[in-house]
Amino acid sequence: MTTTDPITVERPWRTEPRPRLECKLATDDADLAYHHAIRRSVFVLEQAVFARSDNDVRDEDASTMRILGYADGEPAGTVRLFPIDPGEPGGDWQGDRLAVLPPFRSMLLGLPLVRAAVATAAARGGSRMIAHVQPANRTFFRRLGWTQVGEPEVYLGLPHLLMEIDLAAARAASRPSAS
């Protein structure tokens, strides 16, 4: 899977047509504008984690990548990822600022966003990805193969769990098996 491959999430219990969910790397100014607008909507306006803006030094770093999630072609979610040491992309990566707009959360857009972030960091040779996860999302991340590291901690003034995933295992799982 590449980050440009559309990902469809099966939900057989739904009676209305399933939205087409896809994720792609943000590559231009319009993509970046959507990325920041979604983050602002979720982290500043909805959750009030930040007073005015959630932008930080990682937003200015050339090694930072952003993935946009679309539902039927409409920008609906985003995630940011970066190598913790930009000079060592084969080391640890961090995923953060995972945000899905409220009307799209029931569509399970977070699944392909997290999978795309993991696949992107793995494809660039990363060894491990970490994320500071709000406790309500612990089970979601565990189901995607992440494990909790240590006890809950305060991150950005709120309780979070440090979670990790082995990117070498993610790379191996994404390779087609030889038949």
Secondary structure as GFF3:
##gff-version 3
##sequence-region A 1 179
A	DSSP	beta_strand	21	25	.	.	.	ID=ss1
A	DSSP	alpha_helix	29	39	.	.	.	ID=ss2
A	DSSP	pi_helix	40	46	.	.	.	ID=ss3
A	DSSP	three_ten_helix	57	60	.	.	.	ID=ss4
A	DSSP	beta_strand	65	71	.	.	.	ID=ss5
A	DSSP	beta_strand	74	83	.	.	.	ID=ss6
A	DSSP	beta_strand	92	100	.	.	.	ID=ss7
A	DSSP	three_ten_helix	102	107	.	.	.	ID=ss8
A	DSSP	alpha_helix	110	123	.	.	.	ID=ss9
A	DSSP	beta_strand	128	133	.	.	.	ID=ss10
A	DSSP	three_ten_helix	135	137	.	.	.	ID=ss11
A	DSSP	alpha_helix	138	143	.	.	.	ID=ss12
A	DSSP	beta_strand	147	148	.	.	.	ID=ss13
A	DSSP	beta_strand	153	155	.	.	.	ID=ss14
A	DSSP	beta_strand	158	166	.	.	.	ID=ss15
A	DSSP	alpha_helix	167	174	.	.	.	ID=ss16
###
